[in-house]
Amino acid sequence: MAKQLRFTSVFDIIGPVMVGPSSSHTAGAARIGKVVRNIFGETPERVDIYLYESFAKTYRGHGTDIALVGGLLGMAPDDARLPDSLKIAHEQGIHVTFIPKNDKVDHPNTARISLSKGERSMTVTGVSIGGGNIQISEINGFKLSLSMGTPTFITVHQDVPGMIAAVTDIFSSAHVNIGTMTVTREAKGEKAIMIIEVDDRKPELADQLRQLPHVDNVTYFE
C-alpha cells in the first residue's frame, strides 16, 4: 500500500506547474515517465505501458498517455512539447504500446512500464499519489517504496564481485551515512540495481559512482 503523503505547503495542495489537465493523471504521470527514463539511463527502443484502474479508464481523456511518454522522452510536466510526445516518440523510432488492465492494485493511478533496447530490458511500476507527487513501488519485480523525498542514488551495473564494497566505500570516504540499501539483479552475472537512501544531500557523488568499472548508469533523486 502506498504511504500517506503529508502536505507541507499550499503548493502541494494546489499542484505543480504543468501542462494540464490533471495533477495526478498528467503531471504525476510525466514525473513517473521521467524517473523511469532516468533509471533506465538511455532512450528505449520499445515501451509497453500497462495501466491500472483509474489510469486505465481515463488515460486518453486526461492526457496520461502523452504525459507518460513525454516523461520517458525526458520532458518535465510543464514542457510545452508534452502534447506532441506520441508523435515525437514515433519520429524517434520508439515503439509504444498502451495496455489497459482490469487487475486490482493498491493505488488507482498505477502504471507499470516495461522498456527495452537491444538485449537490455527493465520494468518499473510507478504510482501517482496526488498533487503531482509519485512513488516508485517496484523495479524488475522487486518491491520497494521510493517517494522521491529522501536523497537516493540508483545504480544500474553489472553483477560482478566487489560492486557493493566499491559503492559503499565511496559513501564512507565522503562521510555519508547510508540509511537503507537494496540490491536486486536480473540473474547471476547479469544487470543489477542498487537503491541507496542516504542521510545527506551529496549529488556530486553520482559522478564518482559513474566512474566505477561495470557501472552503466547512476541516477540521483531527492
C-alpha positions as CSV (number, residue, x, y, z in Angstrom):
1,M,0.0,0.0,0.0
2,A,1.4,3.4,-0.9
3,K,2.3,5.5,2.1
4,Q,0.2,8.6,3.0
5,L,1.9,11.8,1.9
6,R,1.9,14.8,4.3
7,F,1.4,18.1,2.5
8,T,3.9,20.8,3.8
9,S,2.9,23.9,1.7
10,V,0.0,25.4,-0.2
11,F,1.8,24.5,-3.4
12,D,1.5,20.8,-2.5
13,I,-2.3,21.2,-2.4
14,I,-2.7,23.4,-5.5
15,G,-0.4,21.2,-7.5
16,P,2.6,21.7,-9.7
17,V,3.2,23.9,-12.7
18,M,2.2,21.7,-15.6
19,V,0.6,21.1,-18.9
20,G,-2.9,20.0,-17.8
21,P,-5.5,18.8,-17.2
22,S,-4.8,16.8,-14.0
23,S,-2.0,16.9,-11.4
24,S,-2.4,13.2,-10.7
25,H,-3.1,11.9,-14.3
26,T,-0.9,14.3,-16.2
27,A,1.8,15.9,-14.0
28,G,2.3,12.8,-11.9
29,A,2.4,10.6,-15.0
30,A,5.0,12.8,-16.6
31,R,7.1,12.5,-13.5
32,I,6.8,8.7,-13.4
33,G,7.9,8.6,-17.1
34,K,10.9,10.8,-16.5
35,V,12.0,9.0,-13.4
36,V,11.7,5.6,-15.2
37,R,13.7,7.1,-18.1
38,N,16.4,8.3,-15.7
39,I,16.7,4.9,-14.1
40,F,16.9,3.1,-17.4
41,G,19.6,5.5,-18.4
42,E,19.0,5.7,-22.2
43,T,16.3,6.1,-24.8
44,P,14.4,2.8,-25.2
45,E,13.5,1.2,-28.5
46,R,10.3,-0.3,-27.2
47,V,8.0,0.6,-24.4
48,D,5.0,-1.3,-23.1
49,I,2.8,0.7,-20.7
50,Y,0.4,-1.3,-18.5
51,L,-2.3,1.0,-17.0
52,Y,-4.4,0.1,-14.0
53,E,-7.8,1.2,-12.6
54,S,-8.3,5.0,-13.0
55,F,-5.3,5.3,-15.3
56,A,-6.7,2.5,-17.5
57,K,-10.2,4.1,-17.7
58,T,-9.2,7.7,-18.4
59,Y,-5.7,7.7,-19.8
60,R,-6.6,9.2,-23.2
61,G,-9.0,11.9,-21.9
62,H,-6.7,13.0,-19.1
63,G,-3.6,13.0,-21.1
64,T,-1.9,10.2,-19.1
65,D,-0.7,8.6,-22.3
66,I,1.1,11.7,-23.6
67,A,2.4,12.5,-20.2
68,L,4.0,9.1,-19.6
69,V,5.6,9.1,-23.0
70,G,6.7,12.7,-22.6
71,G,8.4,11.8,-19.3
72,L,10.1,8.8,-21.0
73,L,11.5,11.3,-23.5
74,G,12.9,13.4,-20.7
75,M,10.2,16.1,-20.6
76,A,9.1,17.8,-17.3
77,P,5.4,18.2,-16.5
78,D,5.4,21.8,-17.7
79,D,7.2,21.1,-21.0
80,A,5.3,22.7,-23.9
81,R,6.2,19.7,-26.2
82,L,4.2,17.3,-24.0
83,P,1.1,17.2,-26.2
84,D,3.2,16.1,-29.1
85,S,5.1,13.4,-27.2
86,L,3.5,10.5,-29.0
87,K,4.4,12.0,-32.4
88,I,7.9,12.7,-31.2
89,A,8.4,9.2,-29.9
90,H,7.2,7.8,-33.3
91,E,9.6,10.1,-35.1
92,Q,12.5,8.8,-33.0
93,G,11.6,5.2,-33.8
94,I,10.3,4.3,-30.3
95,H,7.5,1.7,-30.4
96,V,5.0,2.4,-27.7
97,T,2.1,0.2,-26.7
98,F,-0.6,1.1,-24.1
99,I,-2.2,-1.9,-22.4
100,P,-5.2,-1.2,-20.0
101,K,-5.6,-3.9,-17.3
102,N,-8.5,-4.9,-15.2
103,D,-6.4,-6.1,-12.3
104,K,-6.9,-4.5,-8.8
105,V,-3.9,-2.8,-7.4
106,D,-3.0,-0.9,-4.3
107,H,-3.5,2.6,-5.9
108,P,-5.8,3.5,-8.8
109,N,-3.2,5.7,-10.5
110,T,-0.7,3.0,-11.3
111,A,1.4,2.4,-14.4
112,R,3.9,-0.5,-15.0
113,I,6.4,0.4,-17.7
114,S,8.5,-2.2,-19.5
115,L,11.4,-0.7,-21.5
116,S,13.8,-2.5,-23.8
117,K,16.8,-1.6,-26.0
118,G,18.6,-4.4,-27.7
119,E,19.2,-7.2,-25.2
120,R,18.6,-4.9,-22.2
121,S,15.2,-4.6,-20.5
122,M,13.7,-3.2,-17.3
123,T,10.3,-3.0,-15.7
124,V,9.3,-0.2,-13.3
125,T,6.0,0.4,-11.5
126,G,5.1,4.0,-10.6
127,V,2.2,5.4,-8.7
128,S,0.8,9.0,-8.9
129,I,-0.3,9.7,-5.4
130,G,-1.7,13.3,-5.8
131,G,-0.6,16.8,-6.4
132,G,2.0,15.7,-9.0
133,N,3.8,13.6,-6.4
134,I,4.8,10.0,-7.2
135,Q,6.2,6.8,-5.7
136,I,8.2,4.1,-7.4
137,S,6.8,0.8,-6.0
138,E,8.7,-1.9,-8.0
139,I,11.8,-2.3,-10.1
140,N,12.3,-5.6,-12.1
141,G,9.8,-7.3,-9.8
142,F,11.4,-6.1,-6.6
143,K,9.0,-4.4,-4.2
144,L,10.1,-1.1,-2.8
145,S,8.8,2.4,-1.9
146,L,10.7,5.4,-3.3
147,S,8.8,8.6,-2.7
148,M,11.5,10.9,-4.1
149,G,11.7,12.8,-0.8
150,T,14.9,11.3,0.5
151,P,18.3,11.7,-1.1
152,T,18.5,8.5,-3.1
153,F,21.1,7.0,-5.6
154,I,20.1,4.3,-8.0
155,T,22.8,2.4,-9.9
156,V,22.4,0.1,-12.8
157,H,25.5,-2.1,-13.1
158,Q,26.9,-5.5,-14.0
159,D,26.6,-8.1,-11.3
160,V,30.3,-8.7,-10.5
161,P,32.0,-9.4,-7.2
162,G,33.1,-6.3,-5.2
163,M,30.5,-3.9,-6.6
164,I,28.7,-3.3,-3.3
165,A,32.0,-2.8,-1.5
166,A,33.2,-0.3,-4.1
167,V,30.0,1.7,-3.9
168,T,29.8,1.8,-0.1
169,D,33.4,2.8,0.0
170,I,32.6,6.0,-1.9
171,F,29.9,6.9,0.6
172,S,32.2,6.1,3.6
173,S,35.0,8.2,2.2
174,A,32.6,11.1,1.8
175,H,31.3,10.6,5.4
176,V,27.8,10.0,4.1
177,N,25.6,7.6,6.2
178,I,23.5,5.0,4.3
179,G,20.0,4.7,5.7
180,T,18.8,1.8,3.5
181,M,20.3,-0.1,0.7
182,T,18.6,-2.6,-1.6
183,V,20.2,-4.7,-4.3
184,T,18.4,-6.7,-6.9
185,R,19.6,-8.4,-10.1
186,E,18.1,-10.0,-13.2
187,A,20.2,-13.1,-12.8
188,K,23.7,-14.1,-11.6
189,G,26.3,-12.1,-13.6
190,E,23.6,-10.0,-15.4
191,K,22.4,-6.5,-14.8
192,A,21.8,-5.4,-11.2
193,I,20.3,-2.4,-9.5
194,M,21.3,-0.8,-6.2
195,I,18.9,1.6,-4.5
196,I,20.7,3.6,-1.8
197,E,18.9,6.1,0.5
198,V,21.3,8.4,2.4
199,D,21.1,11.0,5.2
200,D,22.9,13.8,3.4
201,R,22.4,15.6,0.1
202,K,25.6,14.8,-1.9
203,P,24.6,14.7,-5.6
204,E,28.2,15.1,-6.7
205,L,28.8,11.5,-5.5
206,A,26.8,10.3,-8.5
207,D,29.8,11.3,-10.7
208,Q,32.2,9.2,-8.6
209,L,29.8,6.2,-8.8
210,R,29.6,6.6,-12.6
211,Q,33.4,6.3,-12.9
212,L,33.4,2.8,-11.2
213,P,34.1,-0.1,-13.6
214,H,30.9,-2.1,-14.6
215,V,28.5,0.8,-13.8
216,D,26.1,1.6,-16.6
217,N,24.1,4.4,-15.1
218,V,23.6,6.3,-11.9
219,T,20.5,8.4,-11.1
220,Y,20.2,10.8,-8.1
221,F,16.9,11.9,-6.6
222,E,15.9,14.0,-3.6
